[in-house]
Amino acid sequence: MNEHTFESALARLNEIIALLEKNEVSLSQAATLYQEGQDLLKFAQTQLTQFESLIEPKGE
């Protein structure tokens, strides 16, 4: 994956959602965008988990 930040991943996810909602992409393009979105979502979820572990008190 490219060098994404949490914010850039969310921005790209929003772009992908907008493209898919327009129904102006081919099935092949939609599948590619969907996979990219899944990868970005996984990245963002991992980032959130890491951030949460930094702010949660130890022992909870």
Backbone as JSON Lines, residues from 0, in Angstrom:
{"i":0,"aa":"M","n":[0.85,-1.18,0.0],"ca":[0.0,0.0,0.0],"c":[0.89,1.24,0.0]}
{"i":1,"aa":"N","n":[0.4,2.3,-0.6],"ca":[1.13,3.55,-0.62],"c":[1.25,4.11,0.78]}
{"i":2,"aa":"E","n":[2.04,5.16,0.92],"ca":[2.22,5.81,2.2],"c":[0.96,6.61,2.53]}
{"i":3,"aa":"H","n":[0.03,5.99,3.22],"ca":[-1.21,6.65,3.6],"c":[-1.14,7.1,5.05]}
{"i":4,"aa":"T","n":[-1.84,8.17,5.32],"ca":[-2.13,8.54,6.7],"c":[-3.58,8.13,6.94]}
{"i":5,"aa":"F","n":[-3.99,8.15,8.18],"ca":[-5.38,7.83,8.5],"c":[-6.31,8.77,7.74]}
{"i":6,"aa":"E","n":[-5.97,10.05,7.75],"ca":[-6.81,11.05,7.1],"c":[-6.86,10.86,5.59]}
{"i":7,"aa":"S","n":[-5.72,10.56,4.97],"ca":[-5.72,10.37,3.51],"c":[-6.48,9.1,3.12]}
{"i":8,"aa":"A","n":[-6.41,8.08,3.98],"ca":[-7.16,6.85,3.71],"c":[-8.66,7.13,3.76]}
{"i":9,"aa":"L","n":[-9.11,7.9,4.75],"ca":[-10.53,8.24,4.84],"c":[-10.97,9.1,3.67]}
{"i":10,"aa":"A","n":[-10.12,10.03,3.25],"ca":[-10.46,10.88,2.11],"c":[-10.61,10.03,0.84]}
{"i":11,"aa":"R","n":[-9.69,9.11,0.63],"ca":[-9.78,8.25,-0.56],"c":[-11.01,7.33,-0.46]}
{"i":12,"aa":"L","n":[-11.32,6.83,0.71],"ca":[-12.53,6.02,0.89],"c":[-13.77,6.81,0.49]}
{"i":13,"aa":"N","n":[-13.83,8.07,0.89],"ca":[-14.97,8.91,0.51],"c":[-15.04,9.11,-1.0]}
{"i":14,"aa":"E","n":[-13.88,9.25,-1.66],"ca":[-13.85,9.37,-3.12],"c":[-14.39,8.09,-3.77]}
{"i":15,"aa":"I","n":[-13.95,6.96,-3.26],"ca":[-14.38,5.67,-3.81],"c":[-15.89,5.5,-3.64]}
{"i":16,"aa":"I","n":[-16.4,5.84,-2.47],"ca":[-17.84,5.73,-2.22],"c":[-18.61,6.59,-3.22]}
{"i":17,"aa":"A","n":[-18.14,7.82,-3.42],"ca":[-18.82,8.73,-4.35],"c":[-18.81,8.16,-5.76]}
{"i":18,"aa":"L","n":[-17.68,7.61,-6.19],"ca":[-17.6,7.02,-7.53],"c":[-18.55,5.84,-7.68]}
{"i":19,"aa":"L","n":[-18.6,4.99,-6.68],"ca":[-19.47,3.81,-6.75],"c":[-20.94,4.19,-6.69]}
{"i":20,"aa":"E","n":[-21.27,5.23,-5.93],"ca":[-22.67,5.65,-5.83],"c":[-23.19,6.26,-7.13]}
{"i":21,"aa":"K","n":[-22.29,6.82,-7.95],"ca":[-22.7,7.42,-9.21],"c":[-23.08,6.38,-10.26]}
{"i":22,"aa":"N","n":[-22.65,5.15,-10.07],"ca":[-22.91,4.07,-11.03],"c":[-22.42,4.41,-12.44]}
{"i":23,"aa":"E","n":[-21.31,5.14,-12.52],"ca":[-20.75,5.52,-13.81],"c":[-19.45,4.78,-14.12]}
{"i":24,"aa":"V","n":[-19.15,3.75,-13.36],"ca":[-17.93,2.98,-13.6],"c":[-18.33,1.59,-14.08]}
{"i":25,"aa":"S","n":[-17.43,0.99,-14.83],"ca":[-17.7,-0.37,-15.32],"c":[-17.65,-1.35,-14.15]}
{"i":26,"aa":"L","n":[-18.14,-2.54,-14.4],"ca":[-18.12,-3.57,-13.37],"c":[-16.68,-3.87,-12.94]}
{"i":27,"aa":"S","n":[-15.78,-3.92,-13.9],"ca":[-14.38,-4.18,-13.6],"c":[-13.79,-3.06,-12.74]}
{"i":28,"aa":"Q","n":[-14.09,-1.81,-13.1],"ca":[-13.61,-0.67,-12.31],"c":[-14.22,-0.69,-10.91]}
{"i":29,"aa":"A","n":[-15.49,-1.04,-10.83],"ca":[-16.17,-1.1,-9.53],"c":[-15.51,-2.15,-8.64]}
{"i":30,"aa":"A","n":[-15.17,-3.29,-9.21],"ca":[-14.52,-4.35,-8.43],"c":[-13.15,-3.89,-7.93]}
{"i":31,"aa":"T","n":[-12.41,-3.19,-8.79],"ca":[-11.1,-2.67,-8.41],"c":[-11.23,-1.63,-7.31]}
{"i":32,"aa":"L","n":[-12.19,-0.72,-7.46],"ca":[-12.42,0.3,-6.44],"c":[-12.86,-0.32,-5.12]}
{"i":33,"aa":"Y","n":[-13.72,-1.33,-5.21],"ca":[-14.19,-2.02,-4.01],"c":[-13.02,-2.64,-3.25]}
{"i":34,"aa":"Q","n":[-12.12,-3.3,-3.98],"ca":[-10.96,-3.92,-3.34],"c":[-10.06,-2.87,-2.71]}
{"i":35,"aa":"E","n":[-9.84,-1.76,-3.43],"ca":[-9.04,-0.67,-2.87],"c":[-9.68,-0.15,-1.58]}
{"i":36,"aa":"G","n":[-10.99,0.0,-1.62],"ca":[-11.72,0.45,-0.43],"c":[-11.56,-0.5,0.73]}
{"i":37,"aa":"Q","n":[-11.63,-1.8,0.46],"ca":[-11.45,-2.79,1.52],"c":[-10.06,-2.69,2.13]}
{"i":38,"aa":"D","n":[-9.05,-2.51,1.28],"ca":[-7.67,-2.37,1.77],"c":[-7.51,-1.11,2.62]}
{"i":39,"aa":"L","n":[-8.1,-0.01,2.17],"ca":[-8.03,1.24,2.92],"c":[-8.77,1.13,4.25]}
{"i":40,"aa":"L","n":[-9.9,0.46,4.24],"ca":[-10.67,0.27,5.47],"c":[-9.87,-0.54,6.48]}
{"i":41,"aa":"K","n":[-9.23,-1.59,6.02],"ca":[-8.4,-2.41,6.9],"c":[-7.25,-1.58,7.49]}
{"i":42,"aa":"F","n":[-6.63,-0.76,6.64],"ca":[-5.55,0.12,7.1],"c":[-6.06,1.08,8.18]}
{"i":43,"aa":"A","n":[-7.21,1.72,7.92],"ca":[-7.77,2.69,8.86],"c":[-8.14,2.01,10.19]}
{"i":44,"aa":"Q","n":[-8.71,0.82,10.12],"ca":[-9.07,0.1,11.34],"c":[-7.83,-0.26,12.15]}
{"i":45,"aa":"T","n":[-6.77,-0.65,11.48],"ca":[-5.51,-0.96,12.16],"c":[-4.96,0.29,12.84]}
{"i":46,"aa":"Q","n":[-5.0,1.41,12.14],"ca":[-4.54,2.67,12.71],"c":[-5.34,3.03,13.96]}
{"i":47,"aa":"L","n":[-6.65,2.9,13.89],"ca":[-7.5,3.21,15.04],"c":[-7.17,2.32,16.24]}
{"i":48,"aa":"T","n":[-6.97,1.04,15.98],"ca":[-6.61,0.11,17.06],"c":[-5.3,0.52,17.71]}
{"i":49,"aa":"Q","n":[-4.33,0.92,16.9],"ca":[-3.04,1.35,17.44],"c":[-3.2,2.63,18.26]}
{"i":50,"aa":"F","n":[-3.99,3.57,17.76],"ca":[-4.21,4.81,18.5],"c":[-4.92,4.54,19.82]}
{"i":51,"aa":"E","n":[-5.91,3.66,19.79],"ca":[-6.64,3.33,21.01],"c":[-5.72,2.72,22.06]}
{"i":52,"aa":"S","n":[-4.78,1.89,21.63],"ca":[-3.87,1.26,22.6],"c":[-2.94,2.29,23.23]}
{"i":53,"aa":"L","n":[-2.72,3.41,22.54],"ca":[-1.86,4.45,23.1],"c":[-2.58,5.28,24.15]}
{"i":54,"aa":"I","n":[-3.9,5.42,24.02],"ca":[-4.62,6.3,24.94],"c":[-5.36,5.57,26.05]}
{"i":55,"aa":"E","n":[-5.54,4.26,25.92],"ca":[-6.21,3.51,26.98],"c":[-5.26,3.27,28.14]}
{"i":56,"aa":"P","n":[-5.76,3.49,29.35],"ca":[-4.91,3.22,30.52],"c":[-4.54,1.73,30.58]}
{"i":57,"aa":"K","n":[-3.35,1.47,31.05],"ca":[-2.91,0.08,31.21],"c":[-3.78,-0.62,32.24]}
{"i":58,"aa":"G","n":[-4.1,-1.87,32.0],"ca":[-4.89,-2.65,32.93],"c":[-6.37,-2.61,32.68]}
{"i":59,"aa":"E","n":[-6.81,-1.89,31.65],"ca":[-8.25,-1.86,31.33],"c":[-8.5,-2.62,30.06]}
